[in-house]
Amino acid sequence: MSTFDAARLLDVALGAMDKAINILMREQAGEVRAKGDRDLVTDVELAIECFVRDHLQDQTPDVGFVGEETGATGNPDVYWVLDPVDGTANFVHGVPLCAVALGLVHADQPLLGVIDAPFLHHRYWATIGQGAFRDGDPIAVSRTKTLEEALISLSDYGSGEGGVARTRASARLDQALSRRAQRVRRLGSSALELVWVADGTLDASLTLGNRSWDTAAGAIIAREAGALVVDADGSEHNTSSRCTVAVAPSLADTLLPLLRILRGTRYWPISTTEGETAATARPAGKRIVGATAFLATIGVGLGDDDTADTLAEGEFNSLPDAQTWIEQELPVAQFPTWILQRPRGAAGAFLFGAIQRGRYAIEASGRVAWQAEESSADDVEAYLVEGQLRWRDASSRGAAV
């Protein structure tokens, strides 16, 4: 975008938001229709989207438009992106946790965002390099320093296409976070969660997935308020990211390592080389589309079999290779510092190994990458018992080691 008149475009966005909120508050939801597995769309959302799209095309004819309900039109390089109601299920049920989100995107990054939570009577906005605001007042992220003091939001469990994979990944992440954070919440609106990170209401927000109408506006508002906004692996967030993670910088070093639980799932960036977090991990050899592979993980748990942190990972061509690696590495693994610094130290914590099957598949980028089999979580597990490695199912590896 050769020129970016922030003041004018913000005025256009605020004007469009005024019109959207007028429609939303004047009309009832109208007819509610299913648009997929447990996913809904209402008449008022369609009315808002069509009106705002036409208004923006009139005010900024050189800028394209992407709407959740009606798709894309116009310039694909610079475009407005709208979610007419983020949190439709909440809206339909009368839960006030929903918002209208409007962003402006260029080169995969949002330049501007406006989010209105009409039933909470707050409006948030930001433009790149100019800070973030709520109802005209500057906002900033929280200064919470430990996860034990943190309130963290996590996106909903899955529905529709890919719902099983999302539910499994979300459940594992929920369990890991719940053992560390003060509280974990599921609010049902990514846009609202992101602005609540921006104003310090939440300390972090984790969205598995990254649909631009849900996240673009909130991402720039959170970033301009001082949040670190990244993908699951800590890389810079953009419209191609697999996840949307917004976190107060003071918590990033302890929160981001927990997200390694997502490695090997569709929510881990495809540009990341499997096994790079562990210098000892042996990567798989030649990758063949459709070929089975095995992701071996060494982790630390608390209280039961739920992962609390991932220490090392490797991708292997055969199950015996993955098991051999675990047998070599698990006995020499050490508890991370945060475990030792707990009031109870390492009491109740344990080290374990897990192997998950998957297959090589071609990603949208054309890269051949490993993907987990949805029906094959934690197929083989090993634990240290009194310093000795034992397989959970002895038949999977002969006798206990």
ZIRA-V956084 format. One line per field, one symbol per residue. phi: phi as a letter, one per 30 degrees, with the letter a starting at -180 (. if undefined). burial: # if it has 16 or more other ideal C-beta (glycine too) atoms within 10 Angstrom, else .. A space follows every 50 residues. Layout:
phi->???
burial->???
//
This chain:
phi->.dbbdeddddeddddddedddeddddcdeidcbdbldicbbceddddddd ddeddddddbddcdbbcdccicbiedcbadbbcdbcjedeeddidddaac bbbbcbhibdcabbbccddcibbcaabeicibbbhjcdbbddcecbddcc cbcbddddbididddddddddddedddddcddacbbcibdddddddddci dccabbcdjaddddcddddddddddjddcbdecidedadcddbbccbded cedcddddddedeicdcceddddeiddbdddcdddecbejddbbccbcbc bbiadddcaccabacbdbdeddddddddcddcdbddedddddeciddicb cabbbbdabdbddedjddbdbdddcbdhdbbbbcchicdbddceddbidd d
burial->........##.##..##..##.##....#..........###.######. ###.###.##..#######....##..##############.....#### ######...##########..#######...###....#.##.#..#..# ########....#.######.######.###..#..############## .#################################..###.########.# ##.################..#.##.##..##.#..#.....######## ##...############.#.###.##..##..#.##.##.........## ########.#.......#####.#..#.#####.....#.##....#... .
//
